[in-house]
Amino acid sequence: MSRAVIVTGAGTGIGAAVVRRLASGGASVVLAGRRRAPLERVAAATGQTFVVADASTEEGVERIVKATVEVHGGIDGLVLNAGVMLPGKVAEASVDDWRATVDINLTGPFLLARAALPHLLERQGSIVSVASIAALRAGPGIAAYCASKAGLVLLTQCLAVEHGAAGLRANVVAPGWVRTEMADEEMDEFGGPRGLDREAAYAEITRHVPARRPATSDEAAAAVVWLLSREAAYVTGAVLTVDGGTSVVDPGTLAFGG
């Protein structure tokens, strides 16, 4: 029997890349997301099934879990990848944007992990949450995103502590800049006023990244799939940064680099 894995936010970016990697390795994947069209495209290309549902609501997560168990008999893996970033400084952000960010980035993963937990424990399964290095380092104008992703890290680690003895593993992948549809839009917004095209914007935004480039979606997905696998059998509660070295840089020393 192949492993059954749920992937949220599976229609684009890192989520879609995770689906492709899992499917090529023989896993059975249930794609979940709010938009039908991208889910249909990825599901058709990989031969997998999908569920259109809002994973930030109890009704949505119940539908996702029920569909997975009905088709595959259980759940072996859960990838909590759905996320949103609504910019705004603390003094300026609206309460609605704050709540929407927390609902999608943190409450949704809580609800889905809770609903899937009995099935994951039955198969000694694995959870991988896709956070961000913004969960570990503050940035300007993204307070809700940073706070919600930091909460996701600790939620995942609490799952690792609470259920490790029962065989559950729960880990976090924290990417830096990754080439995704959402990041492409951000580069266009960043580069336009500065007279930079998309490639120049990526180069500018990563000029202090040791690797000097953003990751590909597939590079981030590789870390997720490894943490799901038995090769990572003794890894739980970990935060694996996939950021080209961004999080190890000391900004105060950059002026000495020439």
N, C-alpha and C positions, 0 to 999 in steps of 0.2 A: 504494500500500500504506500503510495507517495505521500509526502508530507503535505498538509493543508495549511496554507498561510494566508492571512488577511493582510492586505496592504491598503492603508487609507491614503487619500490624496494621490491615487494611483494613475491618474490620467495624463500627467505631465511630469517633467523634471525628474527629480530623484526617485519619486514613487514609480514612475513608468520604467525607469532604468532598473529598479529593484525587481519589478515584475518580469522584465525580460531576462534578467540573470537567473531568477528562481525558476522560471519556466524552462530555460535552456538546461538547467540542472535536474529537471524531472519533477519539480514540485508542482502541486496543484494550488493555484493562486486564485483568491477571490479579491477582485479589485473593488474598492469602495471610493465613492466621491459624490459630489453634488451635481456635477455636470455630466450628462449622458454622452455627449458627442466624443469627448476625449477618451472616456472609459471604453466606449464601443471600439474606437480605433485601436487602442492598445490590446484589448481583449481579443479582437479579431486577428491581430498580428501575432499573438502568442498562443491562441487556442485556449484561452482561459475564460472564466465567468466573471460577471460584474454585478454589483448592486448599486443602484442610485439611491443614496441616502445621506442625510445630514448627520455626520458622526459626532456632532456636538450636542445632540439631543438623545434622550432616553429611547424615544421611538425609533430613531435612526439606528442606534447601536443594536437594539433588539432585532431589527430587521437584518442587519449585517450578520450577526451571530447566528440567528435562526437559519438564514439561507446557507451559511457555511456548513453548519452541522447537518442540515438536511441533505446536502449534496455530498459531503465528504465524511460524515460520521463523527467528526470531531475537529479540533483545532490544535495544530502543532506549533504555529508561530503567529505572531502579531507584530506588524510594523506600524507604529504610530507616527505617520509621516505628514498627515494633513496639517497645514499651517497657513497663517496669514500675517502680513506685516502692514499695519496701518500707522504711518508715521505721525509723530507729534511729541513735542516736549511736554514734560509734566505740567508746566504752567499753562499749556495751550490745548492739550488733547481733550477731546470731548469724552464724557462719560460713556456715551454710546460706543465710540471706537474702542475705549478701554474694555468694556464688557464684551464686545464682539471678539476682540483679540484673545481675551482670557477664555471665553467660551470655546473657541475653536482650538487654541493652542494648548490649553490645560484641562478645562472641564471635559471636553470631548475625549481626550486620552484617558482620563479617570473613568469616565462612564464605560468606554469600550473595554478597557482593561478589567474593570469590575465584572462586566457582563461575560467576558470571555474566560475569566479566571478558572471557573470550575472545569472547563474543557481543557484548558492549558495544563492544569494540575493533573488531570487524568492521564495526559500523555507526556508529562514532564517536559513541557514546551518552553518556548523562549519568546521574550518580548524585546524588541529593539525600538527605542524612541529616537526620532530624528529631531534633535534640538538645533543648536547653533553655537558658534563661539560667542555669540551675543548673550548666551546664558552664562558665560564665564567672564566676559569683559563688557563694561558699559560702553555705549555709543551715543552720540548726540541725536536727539529727535526720535528715538525708537524705544522709549521707556516701557510701553506696554509689551512690546515684543521681547525685550530683554527680560522683564519680570516674568512673563508667561513661560518663556523657554527655560529660565532658571528654575521655575516651579516644576516644569516637566522633568528636569534632571533629578530633582529630589523626589518627586513622585515615583520615578522609575527605580531609584535606589531604595526607597521604602518598600517597593514590591520585591526587590532582591532580598532585603533583610527579612521581610515577613514570610516569604514563601520559599526561601532557598533550601531549607531542610526538606521540603516536599518535592524538590527537584526542579523548580522553576528557576530559570535564569532571566535576568532583566538588565539590559545595558543601554547605553546612549551613544549615538554617533553625533558629534558636534562639528558640522562642516563650517568652513569659512566661505569665501566667495565660490559659488558653483555656477557654471553656465547652464542656466535654465531659462524657460520662457519669461518667468518673473524677473530674473536678474537682467535679461536682455532689455526689458522695459525700463528697469532702473538705470541701466547704462545709457539708454537713450535720453532719459530725463536728466541724468547727471551731465552727459556730454553735450547736449544741445546748447545750453546757455554758454558753454565754454568753447564752443566751436570744435568739439571732438566727435568723431564718428564712434560707432559702437566699439570697434577694436581698440581705438585710442583711449576710450573711456575705461575699458577693462585694464589696459596697460597702466593708466594713471591710478586706478583704484587699487592695483596690486603692486605698486612700485616699491612698497616697503615690505612686501611679503617675500620671505626668503626664496620661494620657488618662482617668484616673479610672474605668476599667472594664476588664473582661477582654476579650480578643479573641473573636470567633466562630470556630468551626472553619473556616468558609469563608474568613475573612480569613487565617488561617494557611495554608490550602490554596492560596490565590492566590499566595503567595510560593513555595511548592514548585513549582507548575505553571509559574510564570515562569522559575524557574531551570532547569527541564527543557527549556524552549522555546529555539528558535533566537534569540529576542530577547535571550537572555542568552549569546550565542555566545562572548563574550570574558570571561565571568565564570567563574573556577574557583578553587578553594581559599578561597572567601569564606565568611564566617559572617554571615548576614543575620538580625539580631534583629527579631522581630515581637512586641514587648513593650510597646507603648504608651509607650515612653520609660523604662521601669523601670531599665534598665541604665545610664542616664546620670545618675541621681539620686545626689547626694552626701548620704548620710544625716546627716552631721555638720552640714549647713547647714539642715536642715528646720525646726529650731526658730526660725529667723529669718524663716520665711515667713508667720508670723501665723496 
